[in-house]
Amino acid sequence: MQGNTIRHKYVQDHRIYKKKCKIKKDAYCTDIIMQVAAVNAVLNSFNKVLLTEHIKTSVTRNIKEGREETVDDLVNTIQKLMK
């Protein structure tokens, strides 16, 4: 899955780069606002993929190893994402 995550990140980086170019070309303000919203959606999508992989790998392993603080760390991370 790591390859898919890296590929997903590359696609997002490319989309953000294209948005930057459009902004530099003196685009209409509402177009820029919509582009920023699109970038935010892409970043949120990437966060979901990354969080899912984190839970399936690191969090699961740490809990099996008896590291109960892992749950608190995960809860704090999710709370920050939901702000």
SULJOUR-V821669 format. One record per pair of residues at least 6 apart in sequence whose ideal C-beta (glycine too) atoms are under 8 Angstrom apart, sorted by the first residue. I is the first residue (numbers start at 1). J is the second residue. D is the distance in whole Angstrom. If there is no record, write none. Layout:
# SULJOUR-V821669
i;j;d
I;J;D
I;J;D
This chain:
# SULJOUR-V821669
i;j;d
1;53;6
1;56;8
2;53;8
4;49;8
5;49;6
5;50;7
5;53;6
8;45;8
8;46;6
8;49;6
9;46;6
12;42;5
12;43;7
12;45;8
12;46;5
15;38;7
15;39;7
15;42;6
16;39;6
16;42;7
19;35;5
19;36;8
19;38;7
19;39;5
22;31;7
22;32;8
22;35;6
23;32;5
23;35;7
27;35;8
47;81;6
51;77;7
51;78;8
51;81;7
55;74;7
58;70;8
59;70;6
59;71;8
59;74;6
62;70;4
63;70;6
63;71;7
